[in-house]
Amino acid sequence: MKSIFKDERKRTYLNAEGADKPLRSPLPQDTLLKARRYRLARIRQLLAENDCGAILLYDPVNIRYAFDCSNMQVWTAHNPIRYALIFSDGPGIMFEFKGCEHLCEGLETIDEIRIATGWMFMGTGDRVSEFVGKWADEIADLMRGHGGDNNRLAVDRMEPEGMIALQNRDLEIIEGGQITERARSIKSIDEIELMRWTIRVCEAGMARIYEHSLPGVTEQELWAHLHFENARSGGDWLETKLLTCGPNTNPWYRECSDRPCQEGEMISFDTDMIGPYGYCADLSRAWTCGYTPMTAKQREIYSVALEQINHNLSLIKHGVSFVEFNEKSWKIPQRFQPYRYSLAAHGVGMADEWPIVLLHTDFIHNHGGQFEANMVICVESLVAEKGSESVKLETQVLVTESGVERLDSFPWE
């Protein structure tokens, strides 16, 4: 493919290894195996801290975290047909969709594979109560067999019929989201290595977007380049469709359309990419279509957004409370506030995660807590004013004792 860059070094810098081929992970299998052991141990650690005998997982991201078992994750996110039961001091059992048991074979995280009992209306119709009963009996029997005297069962998400059926079998249901979110929030060294690779693949996709940011290309065409790079390099899916240009950038949150980008317009995007190994690369950039110099207004808005990013990055380190961060955080000027982004920072791992730290204008509604070493945090900015385009910037960092380490390296404009 002929390069559109007058200076070939620019293209080489943005995607030196993968311009014309998919990227292949250089990480040894042992890195993944150690990450799996750590993640499952984190779940069990948090179960013990919350005095729960077991946790029942339906969220496919939580199942991937605990077992590294992946099967139709987008489909099962809205069709509760597979689930995992993990005991604090006992086995990890995967209940897999019938015919898919082989997908769980060979995973050292799983002690037993069973056929899942689905009871959603789509599959069981007027026999829902019958299948709920069968499902609940099996869960209750396993709790009696492996949970000892502890009948506290954490559940990450559940339809009301299931919760009632388990409670009728003398199980105490505990909200499990806090357990999985806190478990996932602290990364191991091996997890960080896996995340670095996902970010590398994401940046290759961003380079493809940059290379094709020419007048006449549609927003959807540009977004497809990130999909392409992620899919061919072993990634999973994109959680959003947030790439727009020109007037479509403001207000934010429009999804990409068939609108052609015009020369000189700002192109802004947010990757929200679930990539290789199931980890998320959540990065945002903005640049002009056709690589034109920014106008005075574009340059002003871009510099304000970058100022917010750099200021807030300087505040984050182990032990800094969210309250302290909010008090010292960059304050958005009044003229930009009606078009502001709702948050300043958030956790990220296998998806966007706890914590979410709201922008100072909305922080009164936020929660307590603090940044901790080995959290991975995304620091964000969105700046726009009435009649302007939006500039969206975001970087992904590792929290350390003394500050942060940026995990992404794709340049700012």
Phi, psi and omega in degrees: 000132180289133180285144177269357184273134174294326179253105184300335180297332180297311179297317181300321181294320185287327182210068189296324189266338193229031184299322186236018181203157176293154178273138179246128185297132176271000187286138177291154180302330181298328178299314179293319181297318179292323177296318178300313181298318180297315184295316179296322177295324177297317178301312182292325176299314181289330174298315179296318180296332180259012177053047177249137179289329183197170174228138178253120185248128172246331180298121182299334177290320177294322177296317178298318179299312187285316188247344189060032180256116186243132179203110175047055191296322179291317180296316182284350174293333178239005173231097187286082187243349178224149186203165181231143176237117184240124181266145179300319179224068184180197187283163169253120186245127177256123176260104189257150174305133184304133182094352182246013184302328183297340180291341182262352184291141177086357178273117184292347179284340187256125179270332183209142177244128177233161175280129181290146173259104179274141180224018176290151186302325182304326183261336186243346176055232183283008178252019181306310185299325178296314182286327174300318180297315178298316179298313183293323177300318181293317179297315181297320178297319178293323177297319178293326183280329186240346184270355183064228180270001184268110180259013180275114182246116175280142180226130183280324175198143189200137171290153185304322182300320181292317179298316180298318181296319179292319177296325177293346177255025172067029173260138176268117185271127181246137178296117188267353181299321180294330179288311182291321181295316180290324177298314184287342189288335182253116186266149172275169177302320182290322175300319180299321178296320177296320179293322178302322181290318176302318179297321177300316179295318179299317181293331173295321175294321177296323177297323177294319176300314181299315184297331183257014181279066184245153180305136179098341177288142180273160176303318181295322178297318179297316181297327181297333180294325176291316174306311184302310183295319180296313184295315185286343180257014172094013179275182188254288186202173173250133186282339183221183176227048189268079169220121180219167180223156175054228184295340179288347180283344185223119002288160181288170177085003167294142175272159184300146185230187177270015178291128175289140176279141182255150181304133178089348178287151176283134171252121181235142181206163179225118192290313182045048188261122171269108191253206179304147182066007178083008182267156185261134168248110186244091186233149177228142176217167177212140176204173183268145175293129181083006176061029178287153172301144179293148171289170179301319181291316178299318180295320179298311183293320178298316182294326177294316180298318180291327176298317178298314179302308185294321179298311184290327175300323184292345184268341191272128170196170181303132175094349179285122180286158177295329177295314179297317177303314181299317182297325184262356187292161178298134183258123185287129179301152187304320186292341179265347189298322180297341184246017188290162170275151190280345184222162179257328183201156176204158176285159178208143177206259173275359174188181169299137189223174168296141004266159167250122179251110185290158174301152186305329181293339184240005190294339180304336180266005185273180185251172176276179180130182180210159173288141181231150178303139180075012160284150169249126189235139171260128178253127192236159172210141169223121183233131175199161173225176182303124176084356181262173168276165176260142170248122180247122179231146180198138177230156185244124189228154173263128178280132178237179179297329188250354182165223179227155172243120178290133180265338177262154182229002179298130190291152165286162177287000000 
